[in-house]
Amino acid sequence: MQDITEITPQQAWQMMRQENAVLADIRDLLRFNYSHAEGAFHLTQQSYNSFQDQFDYDQPIIVSCYHGISSRGAAAFLTEQGYDRVYSLRGGFEAWVNAGLPLTTAYTEKPTETR
């Protein structure tokens, strides 16, 4: 496997805002639908053709999984397919959440009760 550069969630968010980077989330559909990084694309074998149609080979691609392990393999695959700037999200979605970065969720948080 090729060496894939890992970046922090903060670096990923900055690249998404400043360089039009796409965050490709490879987690399962149920978890993705429940919550994911704001603006993430759900990348699966079934959505790969759509991914190719939507994103350029020179556009920065950041791959995210649960904890930052599986994303390395998916990032290597994208590099092998010709994508030039591919990164793995260090710590995965868990790190994104822990960093307090924007999420899209299928739920609403209940307000904290005060007594």
N, CA, C and O atoms as a Tinker XYZ file with bonds, in Angstrom:
   460  protein
     1  N      0.838000   -1.182000    0.000000    73     2
     2  CA     0.000000    0.000000    0.000000    64     1     3
     3  C      0.880000    1.242000    0.000000    63     2     4     5
     4  O      1.948000    1.268000    0.612000    81     3
     5  N      0.413000    2.258000   -0.692000    73     3     6
     6  CA     1.160000    3.504000   -0.782000    64     5     7
     7  C      1.080000    4.265000    0.536000    63     6     8     9
     8  O      0.167000    4.068000    1.338000    81     7
     9  N      2.064000    5.139000    0.734000    73     7    10
    10  CA     2.016000    6.012000    1.895000    64     9    11
    11  C      0.953000    7.075000    1.648000    63    10    12    13
    12  O      1.008000    7.803000    0.657000    81    11
    13  N      0.004000    7.157000    2.540000    73    11    14
    14  CA    -1.076000    8.127000    2.433000    64    13    15
    15  C     -0.881000    9.166000    3.536000    63    14    16    17
    16  O     -0.649000    8.815000    4.692000    81    15
    17  N     -0.976000   10.420000    3.179000    73    15    18
    18  CA    -0.839000   11.491000    4.154000    64    17    19
    19  C     -2.089000   11.561000    5.015000    63    18    20    21
    20  O     -3.209000   11.595000    4.504000    81    19
    21  N     -1.888000   11.580000    6.321000    73    19    22
    22  CA    -2.995000   11.746000    7.248000    64    21    23
    23  C     -3.082000   13.211000    7.653000    63    22    24    25
    24  O     -2.065000   13.872000    7.868000    81    23
    25  N     -4.306000   13.705000    7.754000    73    23    26
    26  CA    -4.511000   15.079000    8.200000    64    25    27
    27  C     -5.506000   15.093000    9.347000    63    26    28    29
    28  O     -6.316000   14.178000    9.490000    81    27
    29  N     -5.440000   16.125000   10.154000    73    27    30
    30  CA    -6.339000   16.261000   11.300000    64    29    31
    31  C     -7.723000   16.703000   10.824000    63    30    32    33
    32  O     -7.865000   17.208000    9.711000    81    31
    33  N     -8.728000   16.517000   11.653000    73    31    34
    34  CA   -10.055000   17.027000   11.291000    64    33    35
    35  C    -10.051000   18.539000   11.026000    63    34    36    37
    36  O    -10.742000   19.011000   10.123000    81    35
    37  N     -9.288000   19.283000   11.797000    73    35    38
    38  CA    -9.225000   20.733000   11.604000    64    37    39
    39  C     -8.619000   21.076000   10.242000    63    38    40    41
    40  O     -9.098000   21.979000    9.556000    81    39
    41  N     -7.568000   20.354000    9.855000    73    39    42
    42  CA    -6.968000   20.570000    8.535000    64    41    43
    43  C     -7.969000   20.202000    7.431000    63    42    44    45
    44  O     -8.066000   20.889000    6.414000    81    43
    45  N     -8.705000   19.114000    7.648000    73    43    46
    46  CA    -9.697000   18.678000    6.663000    64    45    47
    47  C    -10.774000   19.745000    6.483000    63    46    48    49
    48  O    -11.128000   20.086000    5.355000    81    47
    49  N    -11.293000   20.268000    7.585000    73    47    50
    50  CA   -12.337000   21.284000    7.517000    64    49    51
    51  C    -11.827000   22.528000    6.787000    63    50    52    53
    52  O    -12.543000   23.123000    5.981000    81    51
    53  N    -10.601000   22.908000    7.072000    73    51    54
    54  CA    -9.999000   24.062000    6.410000    64    53    55
    55  C     -9.877000   23.810000    4.899000    63    54    56    57
    56  O    -10.189000   24.689000    4.097000    81    55
    57  N     -9.426000   22.620000    4.519000    73    55    58
    58  CA    -9.311000   22.286000    3.095000    64    57    59
    59  C    -10.681000   22.267000    2.410000    63    58    60    61
    60  O    -10.809000   22.681000    1.258000    81    59
    61  N    -11.687000   21.793000    3.116000    73    59    62
    62  CA   -13.039000   21.763000    2.545000    64    61    63
    63  C    -13.539000   23.179000    2.276000    63    62    64    65
    64  O    -14.201000   23.421000    1.267000    81    63
    65  N    -13.233000   24.097000    3.153000    73    63    66
    66  CA   -13.702000   25.478000    2.995000    64    65    67
    67  C    -12.841000   26.278000    2.030000    63    66    68    69
    68  O    -13.363000   27.107000    1.284000    81    67
    69  N    -11.537000   26.047000    2.029000    73    67    70
    70  CA   -10.638000   26.904000    1.253000    64    69    71
    71  C    -10.205000   26.316000   -0.089000    63    70    72    73
    72  O     -9.862000   27.060000   -1.007000    81    71
    73  N    -10.219000   24.988000   -0.209000    73    71    74
    74  CA    -9.701000   24.351000   -1.428000    64    73    75
    75  C    -10.724000   23.488000   -2.144000    63    74    76    77
    76  O    -10.381000   22.743000   -3.063000    81    75
    77  N    -11.984000   23.586000   -1.725000    73    75    78
    78  CA   -13.050000   22.789000   -2.322000    64    77    79
    79  C    -12.773000   21.290000   -2.217000    63    78    80    81
    80  O    -13.119000   20.519000   -3.111000    81    79
    81  N    -12.141000   20.892000   -1.108000    73    79    82
    82  CA   -11.878000   19.461000   -0.880000    64    81    83
    83  C    -13.189000   18.748000   -0.590000    63    82    84    85
    84  O    -14.117000   19.333000   -0.031000    81    83
    85  N    -13.254000   17.490000   -0.974000    73    83    86
    86  CA   -14.416000   16.670000   -0.658000    64    85    87
    87  C    -14.024000   15.689000    0.436000    63    86    88    89
    88  O    -12.940000   15.106000    0.403000    81    87
    89  N    -14.917000   15.514000    1.406000    73    87    90
    90  CA   -14.705000   14.514000    2.436000    64    89    91
    91  C    -15.530000   13.293000    2.051000    63    90    92    93
    92  O    -16.759000   13.356000    2.027000    81    91
    93  N    -14.867000   12.193000    1.753000    73    91    94
    94  CA   -15.517000   10.956000    1.334000    64    93    95
    95  C    -15.633000   10.037000    2.542000    63    94    96    97
    96  O    -14.630000    9.516000    3.030000    81    95
    97  N    -16.845000    9.840000    3.020000    73    95    98
    98  CA   -17.119000    9.031000    4.211000    64    97    99
    99  C    -17.422000    7.606000    3.761000    63    98   100   101
   100  O    -18.357000    7.382000    2.992000    81    99
   101  N    -16.636000    6.645000    4.238000    73    99   102
   102  CA   -16.809000    5.250000    3.795000    64   101   103
   103  C    -17.499000    4.381000    4.842000    63   102   104   105
   104  O    -17.524000    3.158000    4.707000    81   103
   105  N    -18.056000    4.993000    5.877000    73   103   106
   106  CA   -18.778000    4.210000    6.889000    64   105   107
   107  C    -20.062000    3.629000    6.292000    63   106   108   109
   108  O    -20.469000    4.011000    5.195000    81   107
   109  N    -20.692000    2.714000    7.013000    73   107   110
   110  CA   -21.911000    2.088000    6.501000    64   109   111
   111  C    -23.046000    3.112000    6.396000    63   110   112   113
   112  O    -23.018000    4.151000    7.055000    81   111
   113  N    -24.036000    2.808000    5.566000    73   111   114
   114  CA   -25.113000    3.729000    5.258000    64   113   115
   115  C    -25.904000    4.141000    6.494000    63   114   116   117
   116  O    -26.245000    5.315000    6.638000    81   115
   117  N    -26.198000    3.217000    7.372000    73   115   118
   118  CA   -26.974000    3.528000    8.568000    64   117   119
   119  C    -26.275000    4.582000    9.417000    63   118   120   121
   120  O    -26.894000    5.560000    9.837000    81   119
   121  N    -24.994000    4.381000    9.664000    73   119   122
   122  CA   -24.235000    5.354000   10.472000    64   121   123
   123  C    -24.092000    6.681000    9.740000    63   122   124   125
   124  O    -24.223000    7.744000   10.348000    81   123
   125  N    -23.823000    6.625000    8.432000    73   123   126
   126  CA   -23.702000    7.851000    7.652000    64   125   127
   127  C    -25.000000    8.652000    7.719000    63   126   128   129
   128  O    -24.975000    9.861000    7.953000    81   127
   129  N    -26.133000    7.981000    7.515000    73   127   130
   130  CA   -27.417000    8.674000    7.545000    64   129   131
   131  C    -27.726000    9.247000    8.922000    63   130   132   133
   132  O    -28.367000   10.293000    9.028000    81   131
   133  N    -27.281000    8.581000    9.966000    73   131   134
   134  CA   -27.531000    9.056000   11.330000    64   133   135
   135  C    -26.763000   10.344000   11.593000    63   134   136   137
   136  O    -27.323000   11.296000   12.137000    81   135
   137  N    -25.504000   10.386000   11.220000    73   135   138
   138  CA   -24.727000   11.624000   11.333000    64   137   139
   139  C    -23.434000   11.492000   10.549000    63   138   140   141
   140  O    -22.826000   10.424000   10.476000    81   139
   141  N    -23.035000   12.616000    9.965000    73   139   142
   142  CA   -21.795000   12.658000    9.191000    64   141   143
   143  C    -21.267000   14.085000    9.169000    63   142   144   145
   144  O    -21.979000   15.035000    9.494000    81   143
   145  N    -20.018000   14.211000    8.783000    73   143   146
   146  CA   -19.411000   15.531000    8.663000    64   145   147
   147  C    -20.203000   16.348000    7.646000    63   146   148   149
   148  O    -20.605000   15.839000    6.599000    81   147
   149  N    -20.415000   17.598000    7.964000    73   147   150
   150  CA   -21.152000   18.480000    7.066000    64   149   151
   151  C    -20.486000   18.501000    5.688000    63   150   152   153
   152  O    -19.283000   18.734000    5.566000    81   151
   153  N    -21.294000   18.255000    4.657000    73   151   154
   154  CA   -20.788000   18.287000    3.288000    64   153   155
   155  C    -20.145000   17.000000    2.807000    63   154   156   157
   156  O    -19.637000   16.951000    1.687000    81   155
   157  N    -20.155000   15.949000    3.631000    73   155   158
   158  CA   -19.499000   14.692000    3.253000    64   157   159
   159  C    -20.269000   13.971000    2.138000    63   158   160   161
   160  O    -21.490000   14.079000    2.030000    81   159
   161  N    -19.523000   13.242000    1.323000    73   159   162
   162  CA   -20.074000   12.376000    0.283000    64   161   163
   163  C    -19.978000   10.946000    0.798000    63   162   164   165
   164  O    -18.916000   10.533000    1.265000    81   163
   165  N    -21.066000   10.181000    0.721000    73   163   166
   166  CA   -21.031000    8.783000    1.170000    64   165   167
   167  C    -20.465000    7.922000    0.049000    63   166   168   169
   168  O    -21.149000    7.633000   -0.933000    81   167
   169  N    -19.211000    7.516000    0.206000    73   167   170
   170  CA   -18.510000    6.752000   -0.827000    64   169   171
   171  C    -18.597000    5.258000   -0.549000    63   170   172   173
   172  O    -18.133000    4.768000    0.481000    81   171
   173  N    -19.203000    4.550000   -1.496000    73   171   174
   174  CA   -19.322000    3.090000   -1.431000    64   173   175
   175  C    -19.015000    2.542000   -2.818000    63   174   176   177
   176  O    -18.802000    3.302000   -3.763000    81   175
   177  N    -18.992000    1.229000   -2.934000    73   175   178
   178  CA   -18.826000    0.638000   -4.260000    64   177   179
   179  C    -19.965000    1.066000   -5.179000    63   178   180   181
   180  O    -19.755000    1.282000   -6.373000    81   179
   181  N    -21.167000    1.190000   -4.626000    73   179   182
   182  CA   -22.328000    1.558000   -5.423000    64   181   183
   183  C    -22.309000    3.038000   -5.835000    63   182   184   185
   184  O    -22.843000    3.390000   -6.887000    81   183
   185  N    -21.701000    3.901000   -5.018000    73   183   186
   186  CA   -21.712000    5.334000   -5.330000    64   185   187
   187  C    -20.436000    5.804000   -6.028000    63   186   188   189
   188  O    -20.293000    6.990000   -6.322000    81   187
   189  N    -19.507000    4.881000   -6.296000    73   187   190
   190  CA   -18.217000    5.275000   -6.862000    64   189   191
   191  C    -18.355000    5.939000   -8.240000    63   190   192   193
   192  O    -17.655000    6.910000   -8.525000    81   191
   193  N    -19.242000    5.429000   -9.090000    73   191   194
   194  CA   -19.418000    6.047000  -10.407000    64   193   195
   195  C    -19.912000    7.479000  -10.283000    63   194   196   197
   196  O    -19.454000    8.359000  -11.011000    81   195
   197  N    -20.831000    7.715000   -9.377000    73   195   198
   198  CA   -21.322000    9.066000   -9.128000    64   197   199
   199  C    -20.198000    9.953000   -8.584000    63   198   200   201
   200  O    -20.085000   11.124000   -8.944000    81   199
   201  N    -19.376000    9.374000   -7.718000    73   199   202
   202  CA   -18.220000   10.095000   -7.173000    64   201   203
   203  C    -17.305000   10.549000   -8.308000    63   202   204   205
   204  O    -16.869000   11.700000   -8.341000    81   203
   205  N    -17.020000    9.639000   -9.232000    73   203   206
   206  CA   -16.157000    9.970000  -10.369000    64   205   207
   207  C    -16.758000   11.076000  -11.233000    63   206   208   209
   208  O    -16.038000   11.927000  -11.755000    81   207
   209  N    -18.081000   11.059000  -11.380000    73   207   210
   210  CA   -18.750000   12.081000  -12.190000    64   209   211
   211  C    -18.718000   13.452000  -11.521000    63   210   212   213
   212  O    -18.658000   14.475000  -12.203000    81   211
   213  N    -18.758000   13.476000  -10.205000    73   211   214
   214  CA   -18.876000   14.742000   -9.474000    64   213   215
   215  C    -17.552000   15.416000   -9.132000    63   214   216   217
   216  O    -17.498000   16.638000   -8.996000    81   215
   217  N    -16.485000   14.632000   -8.993000    73   215   218
   218  CA   -15.244000   15.192000   -8.467000    64   217   219
   219  C    -14.084000   14.985000   -9.434000    63   218   220   221
   220  O    -13.932000   13.924000  -10.040000    81   219
   221  N    -13.267000   16.037000   -9.559000    73   219   222
   222  CA   -12.129000   16.016000  -10.469000    64   221   223
   223  C    -10.950000   15.270000   -9.868000    63   222   224   225
   224  O    -10.822000   15.161000   -8.648000    81   223
   225  N    -10.092000   14.759000  -10.740000    73   223   226
   226  CA    -8.920000   14.002000  -10.297000    64   225   227
   227  C     -7.899000   14.865000   -9.565000    63   226   228   229
   228  O     -7.092000   14.346000   -8.794000    81   227
   229  N     -7.926000   16.175000   -9.799000    73   227   230
   230  CA    -6.975000   17.042000   -9.096000    64   229   231
   231  C     -7.592000   17.740000   -7.877000    63   230   232   233
   232  O     -6.931000   18.543000   -7.219000    81   231
   233  N     -8.849000   17.435000   -7.583000    73   231   234
   234  CA    -9.522000   18.007000   -6.407000    64   233   235
   235  C     -9.060000   17.259000   -5.148000    63   234   236   237
   236  O     -8.934000   16.035000   -5.178000    81   235
   237  N     -8.808000   17.965000   -4.059000    73   235   238
   238  CA    -8.409000   17.262000   -2.830000    64   237   239
   239  C     -9.532000   16.344000   -2.336000    63   238   240   241
   240  O    -10.691000   16.751000   -2.249000    81   239
   241  N     -9.169000   15.112000   -2.017000    73   239   242
   242  CA   -10.106000   14.108000   -1.512000    64   241   243
   243  C     -9.618000   13.682000   -0.131000    63   242   244   245
   244  O     -8.466000   13.281000    0.030000    81   243
   245  N    -10.495000   13.770000    0.859000    73   243   246
   246  CA   -10.170000   13.347000    2.224000    64   245   247
   247  C    -11.080000   12.177000    2.548000    63   246   248   249
   248  O    -12.304000   12.308000    2.505000    81   247
   249  N    -10.491000   11.036000    2.871000    73   247   250
   250  CA   -11.275000    9.831000    3.154000    64   249   251
   251  C    -11.416000    9.666000    4.657000    63   250   252   253
   252  O    -10.444000    9.756000    5.407000    81   251
   253  N    -12.659000    9.419000    5.081000    73   251   254
   254  CA   -12.962000    9.256000    6.503000    64   253   255
   255  C    -13.685000    7.935000    6.733000    63   254   256   257
   256  O    -14.544000    7.532000    5.948000    81   255
   257  N    -13.321000    7.272000    7.824000    73   255   258
   258  CA   -14.006000    6.051000    8.244000    64   257   259
   259  C    -14.409000    6.242000    9.707000    63   258   260   261
   260  O    -14.650000    7.370000   10.137000    81   259
   261  N    -14.484000    5.170000   10.463000    73   259   262
   262  CA   -14.870000    5.274000   11.868000    64   261   263
   263  C    -13.756000    5.862000   12.728000    63   262   264   265
   264  O    -13.971000    6.826000   13.463000    81   263
   265  N    -12.551000    5.265000   12.629000    73   263   266
   266  CA   -11.454000    5.641000   13.526000    64   265   267
   267  C    -10.152000    5.974000   12.806000    63   266   268   269
   268  O     -9.128000    6.173000   13.460000    81   267
   269  N    -10.163000    6.038000   11.486000    73   267   270
   270  CA    -8.973000    6.426000   10.739000    64   269   271
   271  C     -8.092000    5.285000   10.271000    63   270   272   273
   272  O     -6.953000    5.516000    9.864000    81   271
   273  N     -8.593000    4.057000   10.320000    73   271   274
   274  CA    -7.806000    2.904000    9.882000    64   273   275
   275  C     -8.200000    2.491000    8.458000    63   274   276   277
   276  O     -7.356000    2.457000    7.563000    81   275
   277  N     -9.472000    2.183000    8.256000    73   275   278
   278  CA    -9.954000    1.722000    6.945000    64   277   279
   279  C     -9.805000    2.789000    5.871000    63   278   280   281
   280  O     -9.676000    2.472000    4.689000    81   279
   281  N     -9.822000    4.037000    6.276000    73   279   282
   282  CA    -9.723000    5.118000    5.292000    64   281   283
   283  C     -8.399000    5.096000    4.545000    63   282   284   285
   284  O     -8.319000    5.570000    3.412000    81   283
   285  N     -7.368000    4.554000    5.163000    73   283   286
   286  CA    -6.058000    4.495000    4.490000    64   285   287
   287  C     -6.125000    3.626000    3.244000    63   286   288   289
   288  O     -5.590000    3.992000    2.197000    81   287
   289  N     -6.781000    2.479000    3.353000    73   287   290
   290  CA    -6.910000    1.585000    2.206000    64   289   291
   291  C     -7.750000    2.191000    1.104000    63   290   292   293
   292  O     -7.416000    2.069000   -0.075000    81   291
   293  N     -8.843000    2.846000    1.481000    73   291   294
   294  CA    -9.691000    3.506000    0.484000    64   293   295
   295  C     -8.944000    4.657000   -0.175000    63   294   296   297
   296  O     -9.087000    4.883000   -1.376000    81   295
   297  N     -8.151000    5.385000    0.600000    73   295   298
   298  CA    -7.354000    6.489000    0.047000    64   297   299
   299  C     -6.319000    5.947000   -0.939000    63   298   300   301
   300  O     -6.087000    6.550000   -1.987000    81   299
   301  N     -5.696000    4.816000   -0.609000    73   299   302
   302  CA    -4.727000    4.202000   -1.518000    64   301   303
   303  C     -5.420000    3.784000   -2.821000    63   302   304   305
   304  O     -4.864000    3.963000   -3.905000    81   303
   305  N     -6.627000    3.231000   -2.717000    73   303   306
   306  CA    -7.391000    2.847000   -3.903000    64   305   307
   307  C     -7.644000    4.060000   -4.791000    63   306   308   309
   308  O     -7.453000    3.987000   -6.005000    81   307
   309  N     -8.073000    5.178000   -4.199000    73   307   310
   310  CA    -8.353000    6.380000   -4.985000    64   309   311
   311  C     -7.086000    6.905000   -5.663000    63   310   312   313
   312  O     -7.130000    7.382000   -6.797000    81   311
   313  N     -5.968000    6.812000   -4.959000    73   311   314
   314  CA    -4.692000    7.224000   -5.543000    64   313   315
   315  C     -4.361000    6.348000   -6.753000    63   314   316   317
   316  O     -3.917000    6.846000   -7.787000    81   315
   317  N     -4.581000    5.039000   -6.611000    73   315   318
   318  CA    -4.339000    4.109000   -7.715000    64   317   319
   319  C     -5.247000    4.388000   -8.910000    63   318   320   321
   320  O     -4.889000    4.087000  -10.048000    81   319
   321  N     -6.433000    4.967000   -8.650000    73   319   322
   322  CA    -7.372000    5.287000   -9.723000    64   321   323
   323  C     -7.028000    6.600000  -10.418000    63   322   324   325
   324  O     -7.669000    6.973000  -11.400000    81   323
   325  N     -6.008000    7.305000   -9.905000    73   323   326
   326  CA    -5.558000    8.517000  -10.573000    64   325   327
   327  C     -5.836000    9.822000   -9.862000    63   326   328   329
   328  O     -5.485000   10.889000  -10.368000    81   327
   329  N     -6.464000    9.758000   -8.689000    73   327   330
   330  CA    -6.687000   10.991000   -7.939000    64   329   331
   331  C     -5.351000   11.467000   -7.373000    63   330   332   333
   332  O     -4.598000   10.691000   -6.784000    81   331
   333  N     -5.072000   12.762000   -7.563000    73   331   334
   334  CA    -3.750000   13.313000   -7.250000    64   333   335
   335  C     -3.541000   13.674000   -5.782000    63   334   336   337
   336  O     -2.456000   13.464000   -5.238000    81   335
   337  N     -4.568000   14.213000   -5.146000    73   335   338
   338  CA    -4.422000   14.749000   -3.786000    64   337   339
   339  C     -5.393000   14.029000   -2.861000    63   338   340   341
   340  O     -6.511000   14.494000   -2.635000    81   339
   341  N     -4.960000   12.894000   -2.330000    73   339   342
   342  CA    -5.822000   12.068000   -1.487000    64   341   343
   343  C     -5.218000   11.986000   -0.090000    63   342   344   345
   344  O     -4.018000   11.765000    0.073000    81   343
   345  N     -6.074000   12.170000    0.915000    73   343   346
   346  CA    -5.651000   12.174000    2.308000    64   345   347
   347  C     -6.555000   11.253000    3.121000    63   346   348   349
   348  O     -7.673000   10.938000    2.714000    81   347
   349  N     -6.055000   10.832000    4.266000    73   347   350
   350  CA    -6.839000   10.050000    5.214000    64   349   351
   351  C     -7.080000   10.918000    6.446000    63   350   352   353
   352  O     -6.169000   11.591000    6.930000    81   351
   353  N     -8.311000   10.895000    6.948000    73   351   354
   354  CA    -8.654000   11.680000    8.130000    64   353   355
   355  C     -8.160000   10.959000    9.381000    63   354   356   357
   356  O     -8.676000    9.901000    9.743000    81   355
   357  N     -7.164000   11.538000   10.030000    73   355   358
   358  CA    -6.583000   10.939000   11.239000    64   357   359
   359  C     -7.649000   10.871000   12.336000    63   358   360   361
   360  O     -8.233000   11.884000   12.720000    81   359
   361  N     -7.886000    9.656000   12.827000    73   359   362
   362  CA    -8.873000    9.466000   13.886000    64   361   363
   363  C    -10.292000    9.292000   13.389000    63   362   364   365
   364  O    -11.197000    9.015000   14.176000    81   363
   365  N    -10.498000    9.453000   12.082000    73   363   366
   366  CA   -11.792000    9.209000   11.462000    64   365   367
   367  C    -12.913000   10.102000   11.978000    63   366   368   369
   368  O    -12.680000   11.185000   12.514000    81   367
   369  N    -14.138000    9.611000   11.798000    73   367   370
   370  CA   -15.320000   10.368000   12.185000    64   369   371
   371  C    -15.321000   10.660000   13.683000    63   370   372   373
   372  O    -15.769000   11.723000   14.113000    81   371
   373  N    -14.828000    9.729000   14.463000    73   371   374
   374  CA   -14.773000    9.940000   15.912000    64   373   375
   375  C    -13.960000   11.199000   16.242000    63   374   376   377
   376  O    -14.362000   11.989000   17.097000    81   375
   377  N    -12.837000   11.384000   15.577000    73   375   378
   378  CA   -12.011000   12.570000   15.809000    64   377   379
   379  C    -12.721000   13.831000   15.333000    63   378   380   381
   380  O    -12.603000   14.882000   15.962000    81   379
   381  N    -13.459000   13.737000   14.226000    73   379   382
   382  CA   -14.226000   14.878000   13.717000    64   381   383
   383  C    -15.229000   15.340000   14.784000    63   382   384   385
   384  O    -15.332000   16.528000   15.087000    81   383
   385  N    -15.960000   14.375000   15.340000    73   383   386
   386  CA   -16.958000   14.690000   16.369000    64   385   387
   387  C    -16.268000   15.295000   17.591000    63   386   388   389
   388  O    -16.707000   16.319000   18.115000    81   387
   389  N    -15.192000   14.662000   18.038000    73   387   390
   390  CA   -14.473000   15.147000   19.221000    64   389   391
   391  C    -13.888000   16.537000   19.023000    63   390   392   393
   392  O    -13.697000   17.271000   19.993000    81   391
   393  N    -13.600000   16.911000   17.772000    73   391   394
   394  CA   -13.073000   18.243000   17.476000    64   393   395
   395  C    -14.182000   19.299000   17.452000    63   394   396   397
   396  O    -13.905000   20.496000   17.367000    81   395
   397  N    -15.423000   18.853000   17.526000    73   395   398
   398  CA   -16.543000   19.787000   17.548000    64   397   399
   399  C    -16.829000   20.443000   16.205000    63   398   400   401
   400  O    -17.380000   21.542000   16.150000    81   399
   401  N    -16.454000   19.771000   15.127000    73   399   402
   402  CA   -16.668000   20.323000   13.790000    64   401   403
   403  C    -18.103000   20.070000   13.323000    63   402   404   405
   404  O    -18.778000   19.198000   13.870000    81   403
   405  N    -18.581000   20.815000   12.324000    73   403   406
   406  CA   -19.987000   20.742000   11.909000    64   405   407
   407  C    -20.419000   19.349000   11.445000    63   406   408   409
   408  O    -19.683000   18.634000   10.765000    81   407
   409  N    -21.642000   19.000000   11.842000    73   407   410
   410  CA   -22.247000   17.712000   11.507000    64   409   411
   411  C    -23.595000   17.915000   10.841000    63   410   412   413
   412  O    -24.275000   18.915000   11.072000    81   411
   413  N    -23.968000   16.963000   10.021000    73   411   414
   414  CA   -25.329000   16.829000    9.540000    64   413   415
   415  C    -25.879000   15.598000   10.231000    63   414   416   417
   416  O    -25.280000   14.524000   10.164000    81   415
   417  N    -27.022000   15.747000   10.897000    73   415   418
   418  CA   -27.565000   14.633000   11.669000    64   417   419
   419  C    -29.019000   14.368000   11.321000    63   418   420   421
   420  O    -29.722000   15.236000   10.803000    81   419
   421  N    -29.451000   13.161000   11.615000    73   419   422
   422  CA   -30.841000   12.768000   11.403000    64   421   423
   423  C    -31.641000   12.953000   12.692000    63   422   424   425
   424  O    -32.799000   12.542000   12.763000    81   423
   425  N    -31.054000   13.547000   13.676000    73   423   426
   426  CA   -31.716000   13.743000   14.966000    64   425   427
   427  C    -31.510000   15.184000   15.417000    63   426   428   429
   428  O    -30.658000   15.901000   14.891000    81   427
   429  N    -32.288000   15.583000   16.375000    73   427   430
   430  CA   -32.083000   16.891000   16.980000    64   429   431
   431  C    -31.710000   16.682000   18.441000    63   430   432   433
   432  O    -32.250000   15.807000   19.118000    81   431
   433  N    -30.801000   17.481000   18.902000    73   431   434
   434  CA   -30.387000   17.360000   20.299000    64   433   435
   435  C    -31.422000   18.000000   21.196000    63   434   436   437
   436  O    -31.987000   19.043000   20.865000    81   435
   437  N    -31.670000   17.371000   22.338000    73   435   438
   438  CA   -32.586000   17.929000   23.308000    64   437   439
   439  C    -31.859000   19.020000   24.085000    63   438   440   441
   440  O    -30.683000   18.870000   24.416000    81   439
   441  N    -32.558000   20.123000   24.379000    73   439   442
   442  CA   -31.926000   21.160000   25.180000    64   441   443
   443  C    -31.573000   20.637000   26.566000    63   442   444   445
   444  O    -32.271000   19.792000   27.127000    81   443
   445  N    -30.490000   21.152000   27.098000    73   443   446
   446  CA   -30.084000   20.757000   28.435000    64   445   447
   447  C    -31.051000   21.362000   29.442000    63   446   448   449
   448  O    -31.349000   22.555000   29.400000    81   447
   449  N    -31.533000   20.524000   30.342000    73   447   450
   450  CA   -32.466000   20.993000   31.358000    64   449   451
   451  C    -31.698000   21.661000   32.480000    63   450   452   453
   452  O    -30.633000   21.195000   32.887000    81   451
   453  N    -32.248000   22.754000   32.975000    73   451   454
   454  CA   -31.651000   23.417000   34.134000    64   453   455
   455  C    -32.604000   23.295000   35.303000    63   454   456   457
   456  O    -33.823000   23.316000   35.131000    81   455
   457  N    -32.060000   23.173000   36.450000    73   455   458
   458  CA   -32.897000   23.039000   37.655000    64   457   459
   459  C    -32.716000   24.204000   38.558000    63   458   460
   460  O    -33.338000   24.265000   39.619000    81   459
